[in-house]
Amino acid sequence: MKATLNDIAQKVGVSKSLVSMYLNNHRLSGRIAHETKKKIDDAVRELNYHPSFAACALSNGKTKTIGMICGGIKNPYFAYLVEDAMEEAVKGGYQLLLSLTRWIPEAEEKALENLLNRQIDGLLCCIEPDEGSRAYQLLSNASIPIMFINRKETNFYSICTDLGPVLDITMKQFSESGCSKVYGCFYRKSLWPETFRDSSRKYGLDAEILSENLDENGIREHLRNAQDGNRHGYVFNGYRMQTLMLRHFSEFPDYQPDVVVGVDDYSLLEESKYIIGGIYTDSPSLIHCTVNRLISLLENPGKPEQKHLLLKNNPVFLTREELFRHQKELREKTLRIPFPGW
């Protein structure tokens, strides 16, 4: 039979409330005698006592659970992102509960309700709900800290990568190579589009954002219309469009654009003659910082926190040689991941 607080209390000869105060690290537990604490610790070990998760949640109003919502984990980026978030949450004494939308906006409401109904303490948000949507309303009405990753939302906490300096370097390189126009393709509400436009203006480049939802016919139509005899640059941050566009360039042999891709320790890139370099963002550090910042909000609810945090130290421009050397190291590292029985 599973041991209870009553069993511990009877064995030590103290009240159940005193045992609960000590095991839950109540602010008054410091008044308990050292000898009594030792007896409780000994009884816990002897009786193999494990606290009830539900009981702890009822007693202190916390489930020690962080929610995370994203589109899916078949995309390598989000697969690694979620795993690193889980590992960092466990280090901080929390479990991570994941809910997926399958990239379907209509599924965001159900996924959020699924998490919030499980009384999570805080939420990591990797979706892009529109203001006025039911999903956005659910987030606004939630009474827990909500942290957006690489997307600044006025009403919520956010942590973002400062892309300005590295995109300035990219646009300078495009300008010096004779590009007159640059195209960008990014996730809809990420930080990339705005910063991309700002950096292109600094170097007098005409900038256009391509839809991340272009199908193959749409890509071919774009490439046919882009044949104006001028040199063009492309910046991609997103696995799907990056892969499709690079493949379709070969259908237009007279079109030879310069391509810069967004990469991190979660990206495995196909080699292409069009790629001249990459923008490296340290996503592992970003997610580690994000999870720990959320845990800090949960553990110190009265402590004021900066609502929007901009990480300034991690994006760097990689030359083509540096980029593919980094990719080779990532592949070798992936092959060394141990599996049971190895």
C-alpha positions in Angstrom: 0.0 0.0 0.0 1.2 3.5 -0.9 2.5 5.5 2.1 0.7 8.7 3.0 1.4 11.9 5.0 -0.5 10.3 7.9 1.9 7.4 7.9 4.9 9.7 8.0 3.3 11.8 10.8 2.4 8.7 12.9 5.9 7.3 12.6 7.6 10.5 13.6 5.0 11.4 16.2 4.1 14.8 14.8 1.0 16.3 13.1 0.2 15.7 9.4 0.2 19.5 8.8 3.8 19.8 10.1 5.0 17.0 7.8 3.2 18.7 4.9 4.7 22.1 5.8 8.2 20.6 5.8 7.9 18.5 2.6 6.3 21.4 0.7 9.0 23.8 1.8 6.5 26.2 3.4 7.9 29.6 4.4 7.5 28.7 8.1 9.2 25.3 7.8 12.4 27.0 8.9 11.0 27.0 12.5 10.9 23.1 12.6 13.6 21.6 14.7 16.5 20.1 12.9 16.0 16.8 14.7 12.4 16.6 13.6 13.3 17.3 10.0 15.8 14.5 10.1 13.2 12.1 11.5 10.8 13.1 8.7 13.5 12.5 6.1 14.3 9.1 7.5 10.6 8.1 7.6 10.2 9.2 4.0 13.0 6.9 2.9 12.0 4.0 5.1 8.3 4.1 3.9 9.3 4.9 0.3 6.9 7.9 0.4 6.2 9.7 -2.9 4.0 12.8 -2.9 0.7 12.8 -4.8 0.9 15.0 -7.8 -2.7 16.0 -7.6 -2.5 16.6 -3.8 0.5 18.9 -4.3 -1.3 20.8 -7.0 -4.3 21.3 -4.7 -2.2 22.4 -1.7 0.0 25.0 -3.4 -1.9 25.8 -6.6 0.9 24.6 -8.8 1.2 21.5 -11.0 4.9 22.0 -11.8 4.0 21.6 -15.5 4.9 23.9 -18.4 2.8 23.8 -21.5 4.2 24.1 -25.0 2.2 24.6 -28.2 3.5 24.4 -31.7 2.4 23.2 -35.1 4.2 19.8 -35.2 7.4 18.0 -34.6 7.9 16.3 -38.0 9.8 19.4 -38.9 13.4 18.9 -37.6 13.6 22.4 -36.2 10.6 21.9 -33.9 11.6 18.3 -33.0 14.9 19.5 -31.6 13.3 22.6 -30.1 10.8 20.6 -28.1 13.3 18.1 -26.9 15.7 20.8 -25.6 12.7 22.6 -24.0 11.7 19.3 -22.3 15.3 18.7 -21.0 15.6 22.3 -19.7 12.2 22.1 -18.0 13.2 18.9 -16.1 16.4 20.5 -14.9 14.2 23.3 -13.4 11.9 20.8 -11.7 9.1 21.0 -14.2 7.5 18.6 -16.7 6.7 19.8 -20.2 3.3 19.1 -21.7 3.1 19.4 -25.5 0.1 20.1 -27.6 0.2 20.2 -31.4 -2.0 22.1 -33.9 -0.8 20.2 -37.0 -0.3 23.7 -38.6 -4.0 24.1 -38.8 -5.1 27.5 -37.4 -8.6 26.2 -36.5 -6.9 23.6 -34.3 -5.1 26.2 -32.2 -8.2 26.8 -30.0 -8.6 23.1 -29.2 -4.9 22.7 -28.5 -4.8 25.7 -26.1 -8.0 24.5 -24.3 -6.3 21.1 -23.9 -3.3 22.6 -22.2 -5.2 25.2 -20.1 -7.6 22.6 -18.8 -4.7 20.6 -17.4 -3.8 23.6 -15.2 -0.4 24.2 -16.5 1.7 26.8 -14.6 3.0 28.6 -17.7 3.1 28.3 -21.5 5.7 28.4 -24.2 4.0 29.6 -27.4 5.2 28.8 -30.9 2.0 29.5 -32.8 0.9 32.7 -34.6 -2.8 33.4 -33.6 -4.3 36.5 -35.1 -5.7 39.2 -32.7 -9.4 38.7 -32.5 -9.2 35.0 -32.9 -10.6 32.6 -30.3 -7.1 31.3 -29.7 -5.7 34.8 -29.0 -8.6 35.4 -26.7 -7.8 32.2 -24.7 -4.2 33.4 -24.4 -5.3 36.8 -23.2 -7.7 35.4 -20.6 -5.2 32.9 -19.2 -4.0 33.7 -15.7 -0.5 32.2 -16.2 2.7 33.6 -17.7 2.8 33.1 -21.5 6.2 33.3 -23.3 6.4 33.8 -27.1 9.6 32.6 -28.8 11.0 34.9 -31.5 7.8 36.8 -31.9 7.1 40.0 -30.0 3.6 40.3 -28.7 2.6 43.4 -26.8 0.3 41.6 -24.3 2.7 38.7 -23.5 6.2 38.0 -22.5 8.7 37.3 -25.4 12.3 36.4 -26.0 13.7 37.2 -29.4 17.0 37.0 -31.3 18.4 40.4 -32.5 18.7 39.8 -36.3 19.5 43.4 -37.2 23.3 43.3 -37.3 23.6 40.0 -39.2 21.0 41.0 -41.8 22.9 44.3 -42.3 26.0 42.2 -43.1 23.9 40.1 -45.5 22.4 43.1 -47.3 25.8 44.7 -47.6 27.1 41.6 -49.2 24.2 41.5 -51.7 24.7 45.1 -52.5 28.4 44.7 -53.1 27.8 41.7 -55.4 25.5 43.8 -57.6 22.1 42.7 -56.5 19.3 45.2 -57.2 16.5 43.3 -55.5 16.2 40.9 -52.6 13.5 38.4 -51.8 12.8 37.0 -48.3 10.6 34.0 -47.3 9.9 33.6 -43.5 7.3 32.5 -41.1 4.5 34.9 -41.2 4.8 36.7 -37.9 8.4 36.1 -37.1 10.9 38.9 -36.5 12.6 38.2 -39.9 10.3 40.1 -42.3 10.5 43.5 -40.5 14.2 43.3 -39.9 14.8 42.1 -43.5 13.0 45.2 -44.9 14.8 47.6 -42.5 18.2 46.2 -43.5 17.5 46.2 -47.3 16.5 49.9 -47.1 19.8 50.7 -45.5 21.6 49.5 -48.7 19.1 50.8 -51.2 17.8 47.3 -52.2 14.3 46.7 -53.4 12.8 44.1 -51.0 9.9 41.7 -51.5 8.5 39.2 -49.0 7.3 35.9 -50.6 4.5 33.9 -49.1 5.6 30.9 -47.1 2.5 29.1 -48.5 3.5 29.2 -52.2 2.8 25.9 -53.9 5.0 24.5 -56.6 3.0 26.3 -59.4 3.3 29.5 -57.4 7.1 29.1 -57.1 7.4 28.5 -60.8 5.3 31.6 -61.6 7.5 33.7 -59.3 10.7 32.5 -60.9 9.3 33.2 -64.4 8.4 36.7 -63.4 11.8 37.3 -61.7 13.7 36.9 -65.0 14.4 40.6 -65.5 18.1 40.3 -66.3 19.2 41.8 -63.0 21.0 40.1 -60.1 18.9 39.0 -57.2 19.4 37.9 -53.6 17.3 35.6 -51.5 17.1 35.1 -47.8 15.2 32.0 -46.5 14.4 31.0 -42.9 12.1 28.0 -43.1 12.7 24.5 -44.2 9.8 24.0 -46.6 10.1 27.0 -48.9 13.9 27.0 -48.7 14.0 23.4 -50.0 11.4 23.9 -52.7 12.9 27.1 -54.0 16.4 25.7 -54.2 15.1 22.7 -56.2 13.1 24.8 -58.6 16.0 27.2 -59.4 17.5 24.5 -61.6 14.5 24.7 -63.9 15.6 28.2 -64.9 19.3 27.8 -65.8 19.7 31.4 -66.8 18.6 32.6 -63.4 21.6 32.6 -61.0 20.6 34.3 -57.7 22.6 34.5 -54.5 21.0 32.7 -51.6 21.6 33.1 -47.9 19.8 30.6 -45.6 18.9 30.7 -41.9 20.5 27.8 -40.0 21.1 26.7 -36.4 22.0 23.5 -34.6 18.6 22.0 -35.6 19.0 22.5 -39.3 20.4 19.9 -41.8 20.8 21.6 -45.1 21.0 20.2 -48.7 24.0 21.6 -50.5 23.2 23.9 -53.4 25.4 25.9 -55.8 23.2 28.9 -55.2 23.9 29.2 -51.5 26.6 31.8 -50.8 26.3 31.8 -47.0 24.2 31.4 -43.9 22.8 33.3 -40.9 23.5 31.1 -37.9 21.2 31.6 -34.9 21.9 29.7 -31.7 18.5 28.1 -31.2 19.6 25.8 -28.3 20.7 28.8 -26.3 17.5 30.6 -27.2 15.2 27.8 -26.0 17.3 27.2 -22.8 17.1 30.9 -22.0 13.4 31.0 -22.7 12.5 28.0 -20.5 14.6 29.3 -17.6 13.1 32.8 -17.9 9.6 31.3 -17.8 10.6 29.2 -14.7 11.9 32.3 -13.1 8.5 34.0 -13.6 6.8 31.0 -12.0 9.2 30.7 -9.0 9.3 34.5 -8.4 5.8 35.8 -9.2 6.3 39.1 -7.4 9.7 39.9 -9.0 9.4 42.4 -11.9 10.6 41.0 -15.2 11.4 42.8 -18.5 8.5 41.9 -20.7 10.4 41.7 -24.0 13.9 40.4 -24.1 16.2 40.8 -27.1 19.2 38.4 -27.3 22.0 40.3 -29.0 24.9 38.0 -28.9 24.2 34.9 -31.0 23.5 35.5 -34.7 26.5 35.4 -37.0 27.0 35.3 -40.8 28.7 32.2 -42.1 30.5 32.1 -45.4 29.6 29.2 -47.7 32.7 27.3 -46.6 31.9 27.9 -42.9 28.3 27.0 -43.4 28.9 23.6 -44.9 31.7 22.8 -42.5 29.2 23.5 -39.7 26.7 21.2 -41.5 29.2 18.4 -41.7 29.9 18.7 -38.0 26.1 18.6 -37.2 25.7 15.4 -39.3 28.6 13.7 -37.6 27.2 14.7 -34.2 23.8 13.4 -35.2 25.3 10.0 -36.1 26.9 9.8 -32.6 23.6 10.2 -30.7 23.4 7.0 -28.6 20.5 4.6 -28.8 19.6 1.8 -26.3 21.8 -1.2 -26.8 24.6 0.7 -28.5 
